[in-house]
Amino acid sequence: MEAKGFDGEMKWGGIGLSLARQAASAGASRVSILARGAAKLEDARASIHLATGIDVSAFSADVRDFDAVKEAVDAAGPIDVLICNHGVFVPQELERQELKEVRFMVDVNLMGTFNLIKAALPAMKESRPERGPGSIAIMSSQAENKRRPELTKILAGHSSAMQADDVARKALNGIKSGTFIVPCNFDGLMLAIATAGLSPQRSFIMAFAEVFGAGFMRLVGLFFQWTWYGLIEKWHAEQNRSKAS
């Protein structure tokens, strides 16, 4: 198996680094990583080699630049598993946020994913019977950002956080088993069941849970909303009292 982890912001201890390290440890024949910062890529390579004794390939490119991404993908060689793990989040209330920040997030998170998949897909489809099944994984996670508005921090604090290594392990296990949606915590499981829709499902147990659990998950979702609304009302009341005083 070959794994390629693409992380727009490669950070120490981040999900992208953990994915690459665990893929190498699991016996991937080749592991390639891509990010914008060359210095961070070299740090990541050294970290993976120190942890696993395996050398990985590193490519510096901006996921917004299709030509640069295509050049990196071609240089990396045939891909069996493509993991799109890049992502940026510039938190701000919409009425206060600059449109250039919104465009930046769309260009990185949405167009960057299209660029990666479009660049890799033609070669991934070649000789598949001989190479076995291939996989494309699109990661999604809550971004840690000190700039978060205060109310966003309060709401996010009521969601269960996970360590990067745990997320990477569950993601890789899901990829190996061919699972279409891989939830990593209760919040993700709730969303997966509530929004399953026409998504494929390999497990009869999970299919049963989706069919009969959708109504219950709707109830759980309403509970979450009521909790959030209560927090929002409390926060606004405190803000109004502060202004009045």
Residue pairs with C-beta under 8 A, 6 or more apart in sequence:
1 23
1 26
1 27
1 28
1 29
1 80
1 81
2 28
2 29
2 30
2 31
2 32
2 77
2 78
2 79
2 80
2 81
3 19
3 20
3 23
3 28
3 31
3 32
3 80
3 81
3 83
3 172
4 31
4 32
4 33
4 34
4 73
4 76
4 79
4 81
4 82
4 83
4 120
5 16
5 17
5 19
5 20
5 23
5 31
5 32
5 33
5 34
5 83
5 85
6 16
6 33
6 34
6 35
6 63
6 82
6 83
6 84
6 85
6 86
6 116
7 14
7 15
7 16
7 17
7 33
7 34
7 35
7 85
7 86
8 35
8 36
8 63
8 86
8 87
8 88
8 108
8 112
9 35
9 36
9 86
9 87
9 88
10 16
10 17
10 33
10 35
10 37
10 40
10 41
10 44
11 17
11 40
12 43
12 47
13 164
14 164
15 85
15 139
15 141
15 164
15 167
15 168
15 171
16 33
16 35
16 83
16 85
16 86
17 33
17 44
17 47
17 48
17 164
18 164
18 165
18 167
18 168
19 83
19 85
19 168
19 171
19 172
20 31
20 33
20 44
20 48
20 56
21 47
21 48
21 51
21 52
21 168
22 165
22 168
22 169
22 172
23 31
23 81
23 172
24 31
24 48
24 52
24 54
24 56
25 51
25 52
25 54
26 172
28 81
30 56
30 57
30 76
30 77
31 48
31 54
31 56
31 57
32 56
32 57
32 58
32 59
32 76
32 77
33 41
33 44
33 45
33 56
33 57
33 58
33 59
34 41
34 58
34 59
34 60
34 61
34 63
34 69
34 72
34 76
35 41
35 44
35 58
35 60
35 86
36 60
36 61
36 62
37 60
38 60
41 58
41 59
41 60
42 58
44 56
44 58
45 55
45 56
45 58
48 54
48 56
49 55
49 56
57 76
59 72
59 75
59 76
60 72
61 68
61 69
61 71
61 72
62 68
62 69
63 69
63 86
63 108
63 111
63 112
63 113
63 115
63 116
64 107
64 108
64 111
64 112
64 115
65 115
66 115
66 118
66 119
69 115
69 116
69 119
70 115
70 119
72 119
73 79
73 116
73 119
73 120
73 123
74 119
74 123
78 123
78 124
78 126
78 131
79 120
79 123
79 124
79 134
80 124
80 131
80 132
80 134
80 135
81 134
81 135
81 136
81 137
81 175
82 116
82 117
82 120
82 124
82 134
82 135
82 136
82 137
83 137
83 139
83 171
83 175
84 112
84 113
84 116
84 117
84 136
84 137
84 138
84 139
85 139
86 108
86 109
86 112
86 113
86 116
87 108
87 109
87 139
87 140
87 141
87 143
88 104
88 105
88 108
88 109
88 143
89 105
89 143
89 145
90 97
90 101
90 104
90 105
90 145
90 147
91 143
91 145
91 147
91 148
91 149
91 152
92 101
92 147
92 149
93 149
113 138
117 136
120 136
121 136
124 134
124 136
125 134
128 134
133 178
135 175
135 178
137 171
137 174
137 175
137 182
139 171
141 167
142 156
142 159
142 161
148 156
150 235
151 231
151 232
151 235
154 231
154 235
155 228
155 231
155 232
158 227
158 228
158 231
159 187
160 185
160 186
160 187
162 184
162 185
166 184
167 184
170 182
170 184
171 182
171 184
173 182
174 182
175 182
177 202
178 202
179 202
179 203
180 199
180 200
180 201
180 202
181 192
181 196
181 199
183 189
183 190
183 191
183 192
190 217
190 220
190 221
192 210
193 209
193 210
193 213
193 214
193 217
194 214
194 217
194 218
194 221
196 210
196 214
201 207
201 210
